[in-house]
């Protein structure tokens, strides 16, 4: 079973959704037969590479919300994150455009360590106050997940993997995703948002059950009536 997950590194619910999905997957009887693929998405492509203000400033301006309302939202999300063992620190977040980091994730994918890199970047952004738009930080993450840091610097100094990131975003839009996290199971089931683990468990079991069923195109279907066959009693 193949599960594709569209998410943005700058999305707080994406990290929470990742944890909740992993909880469900860890308890899934067929988890060893599940392939998970991370896909890129940007909530705000217009964000400059370097934003001078805080996360509160950014969201207050971008959403037209009073700062106090933004802070209340942060408190709610922080509590939800804590329930998943995550230690969000919105006061330390460095606001940065995530496109370069998504290109780095595709580099990590080419080395087979995209999942590890994704975890590192999400933690760096929401828990450690690291700058996901800084090439030197991305090179540090590269080294930590087994990629040569100089290779990461070289790739990120070019436009490599730009097409892959844009293709991921376009595909999400074509599938009808209007936000992230967005989970797609076997291109048959779509799940929006950081659902509770129980919801993911139900989706996994439903999708697995469907994948084990075979639809036989024969009998009453006009197009398949004349196919001769052999059985235990002989052949047609």
Protein Blocks (a to p, Z undefined) as FASTA:
>chain_A
ZZdddddfklmklmmmmmmmmmmmmmpmklmmcccddddddfblmbcfbdfbdfklmmmm
mnopafklmmmmmmmmmmmmmmnopacdfklpccddfklmmmmmmmmmmnopmmmmmmmm
mmmmmmnopafkbmklmmmmmmmnopafklmmmmmmmmghklmmmmmmmmmmmnopabdc
dddehhlaccedjddfklmmmmmmmmmmmmmpccddehjlmklmmpccddfkbcZZ
